[in-house]
Amino acid sequence: MKKFLMTAVLGMFALAGFSQVKWDARVGMNFSNMTKDSEAKALPGFNLGVGMDYGFSENWSLQSGLMISSKGWKYKEEGEKMTFRPIYLDIPILAAYKFNISDNTKFVINAGPYLAFGLGGKAKYGDVDYKLFKSDEGDWKRFDLGIQYGIGLELSEHYLINLTGQNGFICPWDVDEGDKPKNMTFSIGVGYRF
């Protein structure tokens, strides 16, 4: 998996030599929860990072990036409050379709897979805290894979507004039986394209 991450990062930098590549900086707010867990409640978080847009034509492009994303959820069990706040490095690989809705505004629809690498975070059970993704403090899986989809606006070639959703395919920890909950995130973000 480390080889894949390095290949993805190097591939993005290799594309930088082409004139069709545009880079942007992004920041946004997440609302995350778990699927298949009716007791879980959403938690707000953040996302920030850099994005890349490689244009194949006037309408089609490949979008990717490196985003640090705070996810999480909370719930109560037997009167005890539990909070989970994992932080991931997200690498989306999206096909995007763009079309003009005015002279200086494009509407964007994108979708594709994402890979996430757990960087850290905390879980809290009542008064007890522990760190996520540490082998001696739990059974959390460091990798996540899922689908990402979104819509957005590109204003005057430089300003970006995005609404994004993610649905994970992998349960973040080992579950022996029953439903296996997965990460689910919706975010709103803004960006500046250089």
ZADO-979485 format. One line per 4 residues: their letters; for each residue x, y, z of N, C-alpha, C, O. Coordinates in steps of 0.2 Angstrom, whole numbers. Layout:
// residues N
a> X,Y,Z,X,Y,Z,X,Y,Z,X,Y,Z; ...;
This chain:
// residues 194
mkkf> 4,-6,0,0,0,0,4,6,0,3,11,-3; 10,6,3,15,12,4,17,13,-3,18,19,-5; 19,8,-7,21,9,-14,16,12,-18,17,16,-23; 9,10,-17,4,14,-21,3,21,-19,3,25,-24;
lmta> 4,23,-13,4,30,-11,9,34,-14,8,39,-17; 15,31,-14,21,34,-17,20,35,-24,22,40,-27; 18,30,-28,16,30,-35,11,36,-37,12,39,-41; 6,36,-33,1,41,-34,3,48,-33,2,52,-37;
vlgm> 7,49,-28,10,56,-27,15,58,-32,15,63,-35; 20,53,-34,24,54,-39,21,55,-46,23,59,-50; 15,52,-47,12,52,-53,9,59,-54,8,62,-59; 6,62,-48,3,69,-48,9,74,-50,7,79,-54;
fala> 15,73,-47,20,78,-49,22,77,-56,24,82,-59; 22,71,-58,24,70,-65,20,74,-70,22,76,-75; 13,74,-69,8,77,-73,9,85,-73,7,88,-77; 13,87,-68,13,94,-67,17,97,-73,16,103,-74;
gfsq> 21,93,-77,24,96,-82,20,97,-88,22,101,-93; 14,95,-88,9,96,-94,5,103,-93,3,104,-87; 4,106,-98,1,113,-98,-7,112,-96,-10,117,-93; -10,106,-97,-17,105,-95,-18,104,-87,-23,104,-85;
vkwd> -12,104,-84,-13,102,-76,-14,109,-73,-10,114,-74; -19,109,-68,-20,115,-64,-20,113,-57,-23,108,-55; -17,117,-52,-17,115,-45,-21,120,-41,-22,126,-43; -24,117,-36,-28,122,-32,-27,120,-24,-24,115,-23;
arvg> -28,125,-20,-28,124,-13,-35,124,-10,-39,128,-13; -37,119,-6,-44,118,-4,-45,118,4,-40,116,7; -50,120,6,-52,120,14,-60,119,14,-63,122,10; -62,115,19,-69,114,19,-71,111,26,-67,110,31;
mnfs> -78,110,27,-80,107,33,-84,100,31,-88,100,26; -82,95,35,-85,89,35,-91,88,40,-91,90,45; -96,83,38,-101,81,42,-100,73,41,-102,71,36; -98,69,46,-97,62,45,-101,58,50,-103,61,55;
nmtk> -102,52,48,-106,47,52,-104,40,50,-99,39,46; -107,35,53,-106,28,51,-112,25,48,-118,27,50; -112,21,43,-117,18,40,-119,12,44,-115,10,48; -125,9,44,-127,3,47,-127,3,55,-126,-2,58;
dsea> -127,9,57,-127,10,65,-132,16,66,-131,22,66; -138,14,68,-144,19,69,-143,23,75,-146,28,76; -138,21,80,-137,25,86,-132,30,85,-131,35,89; -128,30,79,-122,34,78,-125,41,76,-130,41,72;
kalp> -122,46,79,-124,53,77,-118,57,73,-112,55,75; -119,61,68,-114,64,65,-110,69,69,-112,72,74; -104,70,67,-99,75,70,-97,79,64,-95,77,59; -96,86,66,-92,90,61,-85,89,61,-82,87,67;
gfnl> -82,91,56,-74,90,55,-72,95,50,-75,100,48; -66,94,48,-63,98,43,-59,94,37,-58,88,38; -58,98,32,-53,95,27,-49,101,24,-52,106,23; -43,99,22,-39,104,19,-34,100,15,-32,95,17;
gvgm> -31,104,10,-26,100,6,-25,104,-1,-27,109,-2; -22,100,-6,-21,102,-13,-25,98,-17,-25,92,-16; -27,101,-23,-30,97,-28,-27,98,-35,-23,103,-36; -28,93,-39,-25,93,-46,-31,92,-51,-35,88,-50;
dygf> -31,96,-57,-36,95,-62,-32,94,-69,-28,99,-71; -32,88,-72,-29,87,-78,-34,87,-83,-38,82,-84; -34,92,-88,-39,93,-93,-38,89,-99,-33,90,-102; -42,84,-101,-42,80,-107,-45,84,-113,-42,84,-119;
senw> -50,88,-111,-54,92,-116,-57,98,-113,-56,99,-107; -61,102,-116,-64,107,-113,-69,105,-108,-70,109,-103; -72,99,-109,-77,97,-104,-75,91,-99,-77,91,-94; -70,87,-101,-68,81,-97,-61,82,-94,-56,85,-97;
slqs> -60,80,-87,-54,81,-84,-53,75,-79,-58,72,-77; -47,74,-77,-46,69,-71,-44,74,-65,-40,78,-66; -47,72,-60,-46,76,-54,-43,72,-48,-46,66,-47; -38,74,-44,-35,71,-39,-33,76,-34,-34,81,-34;
glmi> -29,73,-29,-27,78,-24,-25,74,-17,-25,68,-17; -22,78,-13,-20,75,-6,-24,79,-1,-23,85,0; -29,76,3,-33,80,7,-32,77,14,-33,71,15; -31,81,19,-31,79,26,-38,80,28,-41,85,28;
sskg> -42,75,31,-49,75,32,-50,72,39,-49,66,41; -54,76,43,-56,74,50,-63,71,49,-68,75,47; -64,65,51,-70,62,51,-73,60,58,-69,61,63; -78,56,59,-80,54,65,-87,54,66,-91,55,62;
wkyk> -89,51,72,-96,50,74,-96,50,82,-91,49,85; -102,50,85,-103,49,92,-110,46,93,-114,45,89; -110,43,99,-116,40,102,-116,38,109,-110,39,112; -121,37,112,-122,35,119,-123,28,120,-128,25,116;
eege> -120,24,125,-121,17,126,-122,17,134,-117,18,137; -128,15,136,-129,14,143,-127,20,147,-124,20,152; -129,26,144,-128,33,147,-121,35,147,-120,41,149; -116,32,144,-109,34,143,-109,36,136,-110,33,131;
kmtf> -106,42,135,-105,46,129,-98,43,125,-93,43,129; -99,41,119,-93,39,115,-92,44,109,-96,45,106; -86,46,108,-84,50,102,-78,47,99,-73,45,102; -78,47,92,-73,44,88,-71,49,83,-75,52,79;
rpiy> -65,51,82,-62,57,78,-56,54,74,-51,57,76; -57,50,69,-51,48,65,-49,53,60,-53,57,58; -43,54,59,-40,59,54,-37,55,48,-32,50,50; -39,56,42,-36,52,36,-33,57,31,-34,63,31;
ldip> -28,54,27,-26,57,21,-30,54,15,-29,48,14; -34,58,12,-38,55,7,-35,57,0,-32,62,-1; -35,52,-5,-32,53,-11,-38,51,-16,-39,45,-18; -42,55,-19,-47,54,-23,-44,53,-31,-39,56,-32;
ilaa> -48,49,-35,-46,49,-42,-53,49,-46,-56,44,-46; -54,55,-48,-61,57,-50,-61,58,-58,-57,62,-60; -66,56,-61,-68,58,-68,-72,64,-67,-77,64,-63; -71,70,-71,-75,76,-70,-78,78,-77,-74,78,-82;
ykfn> -84,80,-77,-87,83,-83,-89,90,-81,-92,91,-76; -87,95,-85,-88,102,-84,-92,105,-90,-91,103,-96; -97,110,-88,-100,113,-94,-102,120,-91,-103,122,-85; -102,125,-96,-103,132,-95,-110,133,-93,-115,131,-96;
isdn> -111,137,-88,-118,140,-86,-118,147,-87,-124,150,-87; -113,150,-88,-112,158,-89,-105,159,-92,-101,154,-92; -104,165,-94,-97,166,-97,-91,165,-92,-86,162,-94; -92,166,-86,-86,165,-81,-88,159,-76,-84,159,-71;
tkfv> -93,155,-77,-95,150,-72,-96,143,-76,-99,143,-81; -92,138,-73,-93,131,-75,-96,127,-69,-95,128,-64; -101,123,-71,-104,118,-67,-100,111,-68,-99,109,-73; -98,108,-62,-94,102,-62,-97,96,-59,-100,97,-53;
inag> -97,90,-62,-100,84,-59,-94,79,-59,-91,78,-64; -92,76,-53,-87,72,-53,-88,65,-49,-92,66,-44; -85,60,-50,-86,54,-47,-80,49,-48,-76,49,-53; -78,45,-43,-73,40,-44,-71,37,-37,-74,39,-32;
pyla> -66,33,-37,-64,30,-31,-60,34,-26,-57,39,-29; -59,33,-20,-54,36,-16,-51,31,-12,-53,26,-10; -44,33,-10,-41,29,-5,-39,33,1,-37,39,0; -40,31,7,-38,35,13,-33,31,17,-33,25,18;
fglg> -29,35,20,-23,32,25,-24,35,32,-24,41,32; -26,31,37,-27,34,43,-20,37,46,-15,34,47; -21,43,48,-15,47,51,-15,47,58,-10,47,61; -21,47,61,-21,47,69,-28,49,71,-33,48,67;
gkak> -29,52,76,-36,54,79,-36,51,86,-32,47,89; -42,52,89,-44,50,96,-51,47,96,-55,49,93; -51,43,101,-58,40,103,-58,41,110,-54,41,114; -65,43,113,-66,44,120,-72,41,122,-77,41,119;
ygdv> -71,37,127,-76,33,131,-77,36,138,-73,35,142; -82,40,139,-83,44,145,-77,48,146,-75,53,143; -73,46,152,-67,50,153,-60,47,151,-55,49,152; -61,41,147,-55,38,145,-54,39,137,-58,39,133;
dykl> -47,42,135,-45,43,129,-40,38,126,-36,35,130; -41,36,120,-35,32,117,-34,35,110,-39,37,106; -28,33,107,-26,35,100,-28,30,95,-28,24,97; -31,32,90,-33,28,84,-27,26,80,-22,30,79;
fksd> -28,20,77,-23,18,72,-16,16,75,-11,15,72; -16,15,82,-10,13,85,-11,5,87,-16,4,90; -7,1,85,-8,-6,86,-9,-8,93,-12,-13,95; -6,-5,98,-6,-7,105,-12,-4,109,-13,-5,115;
egdw> -16,0,105,-22,4,108,-29,2,104,-33,6,104; -29,-3,101,-35,-5,97,-34,-9,91,-28,-10,89; -39,-10,87,-39,-14,81,-41,-10,75,-45,-13,71; -40,-4,75,-42,0,69,-38,-1,63,-32,-2,63;
krfd> -41,-1,57,-38,-3,51,-35,4,48,-39,9,48; -29,4,46,-26,11,44,-29,13,37,-29,19,35; -31,8,33,-33,10,26,-41,10,25,-44,6,28; -43,14,21,-50,14,19,-50,15,11,-46,18,8;
lgiq> -56,13,8,-57,13,1,-64,14,0,-68,11,4; -66,18,-5,-73,19,-6,-74,23,-12,-70,24,-16; -80,26,-13,-82,30,-18,-83,37,-16,-86,38,-11; -81,42,-20,-82,49,-19,-86,52,-25,-85,50,-31;
ygig> -90,56,-24,-95,60,-29,-96,67,-27,-96,68,-21; -97,71,-32,-99,78,-30,-101,82,-36,-101,80,-41; -103,88,-34,-104,94,-38,-101,100,-36,-99,100,-30; -100,105,-41,-97,111,-39,-97,116,-44,-100,115,-50;
lels> -94,122,-43,-94,127,-47,-87,130,-48,-83,130,-43; -85,132,-54,-78,135,-55,-80,142,-57,-83,143,-63; -78,147,-53,-79,154,-55,-73,158,-57,-68,158,-54; -74,161,-63,-68,165,-65,-62,161,-66,-56,165,-65;
ehyl> -62,155,-67,-55,151,-68,-51,150,-62,-47,146,-62; -53,153,-56,-49,153,-50,-52,150,-44,-49,147,-40; -59,152,-43,-62,151,-37,-67,144,-38,-70,143,-43; -67,140,-32,-70,134,-32,-75,133,-27,-73,135,-21;
inlt> -81,130,-28,-85,129,-23,-88,122,-24,-90,120,-29; -87,117,-19,-88,110,-20,-93,107,-14,-92,109,-8; -97,103,-16,-101,99,-12,-99,91,-13,-100,89,-19; -97,88,-8,-94,81,-9,-97,76,-5,-98,78,1;
gqng> -98,70,-7,-100,64,-3,-95,59,-3,-92,58,-9; -94,55,2,-90,49,2,-93,43,5,-96,44,11; -93,37,3,-95,31,6,-90,26,6,-88,24,0; -88,24,12,-82,19,12,-85,12,11,-91,10,12;
ficp> -80,8,9,-81,1,8,-79,-4,13,-81,-10,13; -75,-1,18,-71,-5,22,-73,-3,30,-73,3,31; -75,-8,34,-76,-6,41,-69,-4,44,-64,-7,43; -69,2,48,-63,4,51,-60,0,56,-54,1,58;
wdvd> -63,-5,59,-60,-9,64,-63,-16,63,-68,-17,59; -60,-21,66,-62,-28,65,-68,-30,68,-69,-28,74; -73,-32,65,-80,-34,67,-80,-42,66,-80,-44,60; -82,-46,71,-82,-53,70,-89,-55,67,-89,-60,62;
egdk> -94,-52,69,-101,-54,66,-106,-48,66,-104,-43,69; -111,-49,63,-116,-43,62,-115,-38,57,-110,-39,53; -118,-33,57,-117,-27,52,-110,-24,53,-107,-24,59; -107,-23,48,-100,-19,48,-101,-12,46,-102,-11,40;
pknm> -101,-7,50,-102,0,49,-96,2,45,-90,0,45; -97,7,41,-92,10,36,-92,18,37,-98,21,39; -87,21,35,-87,29,35,-91,31,30,-92,29,24; -95,37,32,-99,41,27,-98,48,29,-98,50,34;
tfsi> -96,52,23,-94,59,25,-98,63,19,-98,62,13; -100,69,21,-102,74,17,-99,81,18,-98,82,24; -96,84,13,-93,90,15,-94,96,10,-97,95,4; -93,102,12,-94,108,8,-87,111,9,-84,112,14;
gvgy> -84,114,3,-78,117,3,-77,122,-2,-81,123,-7; -72,126,-1,-70,131,-6,-63,130,-8,-59,127,-4; -61,133,-13,-54,133,-15,-52,138,-20,-56,142,-23; -45,139,-21,-42,143,-26,-37,140,-30,-33,136,-28;
rf> -39,141,-37,-35,137,-42,-29,142,-44,-31,148,-46; -23,140,-45,-17,144,-47,-16,144,-54,-12,147,-57;
